[in-house]
């Protein structure tokens, strides 16, 4: 399962890097988006291993990212 997560993160990172932009705000957003996806994948792995309460943690991550977009 860990390899699947690593592969998912690798593919997502490559796709984020392929988004070409000279706009620094978009580049900052791409970094934050990548961190958010990694955080969600990590929270999902914890949820599978320990049955953590994932819904609120994922919502917090999404809210943090949406704040960046609306600024």
C-alpha positions in Angstrom: 0.0 0.0 0.0 2.8 2.4 0.8 4.2 2.1 -2.7 0.8 3.0 -4.1 0.9 6.2 -2.0 4.4 7.0 -3.1 3.5 6.5 -6.7 0.4 8.6 -6.4 2.4 11.4 -4.8 5.1 11.1 -7.5 2.6 11.4 -10.3 0.8 14.3 -8.7 4.1 16.1 -8.2 5.1 15.6 -11.8 1.8 16.9 -13.0 2.0 20.0 -10.8 5.5 20.7 -12.2 4.2 20.4 -15.7 1.8 23.3 -15.2 3.8 26.1 -16.7 3.3 29.5 -15.3 5.3 32.7 -14.9 2.7 33.9 -12.4 4.2 33.6 -8.9 0.7 33.3 -7.2 -0.1 30.3 -9.4 3.3 28.8 -8.6 2.7 29.3 -4.8 -0.8 27.8 -5.3 0.7 24.7 -7.0 3.1 24.2 -4.0 0.2 24.6 -1.5 -2.0 22.2 -3.6 0.8 19.6 -3.6 1.2 19.9 0.1 -2.5 19.6 0.6 -2.8 16.5 -1.5 0.2 14.9 0.4 -1.5 15.8 3.7 -4.7 14.2 2.6 -2.9 11.1 1.4 -1.1 10.9 4.8 -4.3 11.4 6.7 -5.9 8.6 4.7 -3.0 6.3 5.6 -3.4 7.1 9.3 -7.1 6.5 9.0 -6.5 3.0 7.5 -3.9 2.1 10.0 -5.6 3.5 13.2 -9.1 4.4 12.3 -8.5 8.1 12.9 -11.2 10.7 12.4 -10.2 11.8 8.9 -13.2 13.8 7.8 -12.4 16.9 9.9 -8.7 16.8 9.1 -9.4 16.6 5.4 -11.9 19.5 5.6 -9.3 21.6 7.5 -6.8 21.0 4.7 -9.2 21.9 2.0 -10.3 25.0 4.0 -6.7 26.1 4.3 -6.2 25.7 0.6 -9.4 27.6 -0.3 -8.3 30.5 1.9 -5.3 30.9 -0.3 -7.4 30.9 -3.5 -9.8 33.5 -2.1 -7.2 36.0 -0.9 
